[in-house]
């Protein structure tokens, strides 16, 4: 249980915007499981044949990030299929059939939430409007919201496919601000919006650049061995300015409930 003064006030915001995959959904496990199917076929002494195949996932993520920059209007399911095909060709020196690549592109919608996610979201939705700002395509995000995250509910969902670019582009956040104002009456200029994300490089760097308050759901990323594809905190700490850090959505939601209860008790 956090002490009363450990965290700054969270009760004045009216809406939370979330990164989805990596923050709410266990993105890294989904990637690791797929990449392991490929790397486990390599010779035992191959540097990418490790368990878990973290370096292989990092290289796949680098390829996907390059596609996001070079082809910002390509829907994510198609981009992910292209990225895994390129990864297999360039890093593993092997071909990859469409029967593997295309299902992989559509797999994010089947990846499961972290154990704390749904209960945490249900607590948070009592106090805020909830929105998603995701780099994933409409088909995958629809499956995630309707199946994996139910019965938690979101008031708005905005995707890279809708916007025509990928985070960390400023345009994605400007789209979020404009549509939250239009769709839900949330004004970030009045300090009504708080952004919640795991990824430092896709979310928190841009949040600092735009002056958007943010919460880092670190999920072990504060430790060198846990940095993963969301970015290395030691390398990025001067480029981010999140005001809160929690290990999980569950811990964040518990602190929100504690603060609202304390505020009510004083009223």
C-alpha positions in Angstrom: 0.0 0.0 0.0 1.4 3.4 -1.0 1.8 6.0 1.6 -0.5 9.0 1.3 2.1 11.4 0.0 4.2 9.0 -2.2 2.5 9.9 -5.5 1.3 13.2 -6.9 -2.4 13.8 -7.3 -4.2 11.6 -9.8 -7.8 12.7 -9.1 -8.0 15.9 -11.2 -7.7 14.1 -14.6 -10.9 13.3 -16.5 -9.6 10.8 -19.0 -6.8 8.2 -19.4 -5.3 7.4 -22.8 -3.5 4.0 -23.0 -1.0 2.3 -25.2 -2.5 -1.2 -25.5 0.1 -3.8 -26.5 2.8 -4.0 -23.9 0.8 -2.0 -21.4 -2.5 -3.9 -21.2 -1.7 -6.9 -23.4 1.3 -9.1 -23.0 2.9 -8.1 -26.2 6.4 -9.4 -25.5 5.3 -13.0 -24.7 3.2 -13.0 -28.0 6.3 -12.0 -30.0 8.6 -14.4 -28.1 6.4 -17.4 -28.7 6.3 -16.8 -32.4 9.9 -16.0 -32.9 10.9 -19.0 -30.8 9.2 -21.2 -33.4 11.8 -19.9 -36.0 14.9 -19.5 -33.9 14.6 -23.0 -32.3 15.2 -24.5 -35.8 18.6 -22.8 -36.0 21.8 -24.7 -35.2 22.3 -24.9 -31.4 25.3 -22.6 -31.5 23.6 -19.9 -33.5 23.6 -16.6 -31.6 19.9 -16.1 -32.1 19.0 -19.6 -30.9 18.4 -18.6 -27.3 15.5 -19.2 -24.9 13.8 -16.8 -24.6 14.9 -15.4 -28.0 15.2 -11.8 -26.7 17.9 -10.6 -29.2 15.9 -12.0 -32.1 12.8 -10.2 -30.9 14.8 -7.0 -30.6 16.0 -7.4 -34.2 12.4 -8.1 -35.4 11.2 -5.0 -33.6 13.9 -2.9 -35.3 12.7 -4.1 -38.7 9.1 -3.4 -37.8 10.0 0.1 -36.6 11.8 0.8 -39.9 8.7 -0.2 -41.8 6.6 2.1 -39.5 8.8 5.0 -40.5 9.1 4.2 -44.2 5.5 3.0 -44.8 3.4 4.9 -42.2 0.1 4.1 -43.9 0.6 0.3 -44.1 -1.8 -1.4 -41.7 0.0 -3.1 -38.8 -1.2 -6.6 -39.6 0.4 -6.3 -43.1 3.4 -4.6 -41.7 4.0 -7.3 -39.1 3.8 -10.0 -41.8 6.3 -8.1 -43.9 8.6 -7.6 -40.9 8.7 -11.3 -39.9 9.4 -12.2 -43.6 12.2 -9.8 -43.8 13.6 -10.9 -40.4 13.6 -14.6 -41.6 15.3 -13.7 -44.8 17.9 -11.2 -43.5 18.6 -12.5 -40.0 17.9 -16.3 -40.2 18.8 -16.7 -43.9 15.6 -18.6 -44.6 12.4 -18.2 -46.6 9.0 -17.8 -44.8 5.7 -18.9 -46.4 2.6 -16.7 -46.4 1.0 -19.4 -44.4 3.2 -18.4 -41.5 3.6 -14.6 -42.1 -0.1 -13.7 -42.6 -1.4 -15.4 -39.5 1.4 -13.8 -37.5 0.2 -10.4 -38.7 -3.2 -11.1 -37.4 -2.1 -12.7 -34.1 -2.0 -9.6 -31.8 -5.7 -9.8 -31.5 -5.3 -13.2 -29.9 -2.6 -12.2 -27.4 -3.8 -12.2 -23.8 -3.9 -9.4 -21.2 -1.6 -9.3 -18.2 -3.2 -10.8 -15.1 -3.8 -7.4 -13.5 -5.2 -5.6 -16.6 -8.9 -6.3 -16.6 -9.5 -5.8 -12.9 -7.4 -2.6 -13.0 -9.3 -1.2 -15.9 -12.6 -1.9 -14.2 -11.4 0.2 -11.2 -10.1 3.0 -13.4 -13.3 3.2 -15.5 -15.2 4.2 -12.4 -13.2 7.4 -12.2 -12.2 8.3 -15.8 -13.1 8.1 -19.5 -10.8 5.5 -21.0 -9.3 5.6 -24.5 -6.7 3.6 -26.5 -4.1 5.1 -28.8 -2.5 2.1 -30.6 -0.1 1.4 -33.4 -2.0 -1.8 -34.2 -4.5 -2.1 -37.1 -8.3 -1.9 -36.7 -8.9 -5.7 -37.1 -6.5 -6.7 -34.4 -7.5 -4.0 -31.9 -11.2 -4.8 -32.4 -10.5 -8.4 -31.4 -8.5 -7.3 -28.4 -11.1 -4.8 -27.1 -14.1 -7.0 -27.8 -12.6 -10.3 -26.6 -9.3 -10.1 -24.7 -10.1 -7.0 -22.6 -13.8 -7.6 -22.0 -15.7 -6.9 -19.7 -13.6 -3.7 -19.3 -14.8 -1.0 -21.6 -13.3 1.9 -23.5 -14.9 5.1 -24.5 -12.7 5.6 -27.6 -10.2 3.7 -29.6 -7.8 5.4 -32.1 -5.3 3.4 -34.3 -2.4 4.1 -36.6 -4.5 2.8 -39.4 -7.1 5.6 -38.8 -4.4 8.2 -38.4 -2.0 7.2 -41.2 1.2 7.2 -39.1 2.7 5.4 -36.2 3.7 6.5 -32.8 6.1 8.1 -31.7 4.9 10.6 -34.4 3.5 13.7 -33.0 0.6 13.5 -35.4 -0.8 10.4 -33.6 -1.0 12.4 -30.3 -2.5 15.5 -32.0 -5.1 13.2 -33.5 -5.8 11.8 -30.0 -6.1 15.3 -28.5 -8.5 16.6 -31.3 -10.7 13.5 -31.2 -10.9 13.3 -27.4 -12.1 16.9 -27.4 -14.6 16.3 -30.2 -15.8 12.8 -29.2 -15.7 13.0 -25.4 -15.3 16.6 -24.5 -11.8 16.1 -22.9 -9.5 19.1 -23.2 -5.8 18.2 -22.7 -5.0 22.0 -22.7 -6.9 22.2 -19.4 -4.9 19.3 -18.0 -7.8 16.8 -18.3 -5.8 14.0 -20.0 -3.2 11.6 -18.5 -1.3 9.1 -20.8 -0.6 5.6 -19.6 2.0 3.4 -21.3 4.8 0.9 -21.1 6.9 1.9 -24.1 9.4 4.7 -23.4 10.4 5.2 -27.0 6.9 5.0 -28.6 5.0 7.0 -25.9 6.9 8.7 -23.1 9.5 10.4 -25.3 6.7 12.1 -27.3 4.7 12.8 -24.2 7.6 14.8 -22.8 8.0 16.6 -26.2 4.3 17.6 -26.2 4.1 18.4 -22.5 1.6 15.6 -21.9 1.5 14.2 -18.3 2.2 10.5 -18.3 2.3 7.3 -16.2 5.0 4.7 -16.8 3.7 1.2 -16.4 7.2 -0.3 -16.2 6.5 -4.0 -15.9 10.1 -4.6 -14.9 11.4 -2.1 -17.5 13.1 -0.1 -14.8 15.7 -2.9 -14.5 18.4 -3.4 -17.1 17.4 -7.0 -17.7 13.8 -6.0 -18.3 14.1 -3.1 -20.8 12.7 -5.2 -23.7 11.4 -3.6 -26.9 9.9 -0.6 -25.1 13.3 1.1 -24.8 16.2 1.2 -22.3 15.4 3.6 -19.4 19.1 4.2 -18.7 19.5 5.4 -22.3 16.2 7.4 -22.5 15.9 8.8 -19.0 16.8 12.4 -20.1 14.2 12.2 -22.9 11.2 11.2 -20.8 9.4 13.0 -17.9 6.7 10.7 -16.6 5.4 11.9 -13.2 4.3 8.5 -12.0 5.7 4.9 -12.2 3.9 1.7 -11.3 4.9 -1.9 -11.9 1.5 -2.7 -13.3 -2.0 -1.4 -14.2 -3.2 -3.1 -11.1 -0.9 -1.1 -8.9 -1.8 2.1 -10.7 -5.5 1.4 -10.2 -5.1 0.7 -6.5 -3.3 4.0 -6.0 -6.1 5.8 -8.0 -8.7 4.2 -5.8 -6.8 5.1 -2.6 -6.5 8.8 -3.7 -10.1 9.1 -4.6 -11.2 7.5 -1.3 -8.9 9.8 0.7 -10.3 12.9 -1.2 -13.9 11.7 -0.5 -13.1 11.2 3.2 -11.8 14.8 3.4 -14.8 16.3 1.6 
